[in-house]
């Protein structure tokens, strides 16, 4: 039997915290809360949560800064984060995803939808090949020049130096690399990597591709992940 998941709600609106906590506790989750960025970071370091619901407009520091700090910490960067904010503009959503948030929910929100997103994200974060649409459990190590992708270890490396990829970035790279030169649409990648129960839109694919490319570019000028304009993305390698 799986252990109970712990979720941290970071929001300075007591009514919102109460609403979210009530709906999560009904589903069997353990819930803690923090009202500002400083207390949130202290809480996370004291007791690592399985998932964080993070409001953008909290004080000292705000949610974006908290997200940046967490994603820059090798010990904490894999904790799934759902940004929950009244800032619903497309630019704000993309910014939140760019700095590392795994999903974005605009206020006002449906509690049922929020719980569904929490469940979906926890399934995706629970390990390789566990969710619908996730990367299959086959462990053949892939080698493309100096790039090695090891599905069993869940690690990608350049000249044996590990790339600091998130689980989603790794699965995206693995999905593409297993079928080189095949063009995947954004919808196909959403299903393969995020699963059929993902509630977000396909812009999340573009954001993760940019982050994946940026991490590869720290080591090489070889463009492994290529854009096929108007269609999607493919993995390509040539000497």
Buried (B, 14 or more C-beta within 10 A) or exposed (E): EEEEBBBBBBBBBEEBBEBBBEBBEEEEBBBBBBBBBBBBBEBBEEEBBBBBBBBBBBEEBBBBBBBEBBBEBEEBBBBBBBBBBBBEEEEBBBBBBBBBBBBBBBBEBEEEEBBBBBBBBBBBBBEBEEBEBBBEEEEEEBEBEEBBBBBEEBBBBBEEEEBEBBBBBBBBBBBBBBEBEBBBBBEBBBBBBBBEBBBBEBBBBBBBBBBBBEBBEEBEEBEBBBBEEEEBBBBBBEE
